[in-house]
Amino acid sequence: MHPIEPGYSAVDGASVPWRASRSAHGVDVKDLGRANGRVMELVRFQAGATFPLHHHTGPEFIYLLEGEAIQNGHRLGPGWAGVASADTVDENFRSDSGCVFLIVYSQD
């Protein structure tokens, strides 16, 4: 992350290394930025990966770039966006075929 001027930063996502998720096997993450209690990440699911049940303390926004994901029974493909309001629960977020998406969520 490179500061541009006070309150602004930029990162070349291609230069950020993938790291294994601390929450799910078969899921990798690129940390792209943090500000004001929000986090932006690029997330890659291997085929068959599932994210465990989790509660959204704040809103969560995802945008599918590649592949397909299933969020609470709704299939999302490339170009689809998913929005989860605060105080919702994802019970079975998964990707049967693998996917890559951008996510912005509250850091709580």
Order of alpha helices (4+ residues) and beta strands (2+ residues): beta-beta-beta-beta-beta-beta-beta-beta-beta-beta-beta-beta-beta-beta
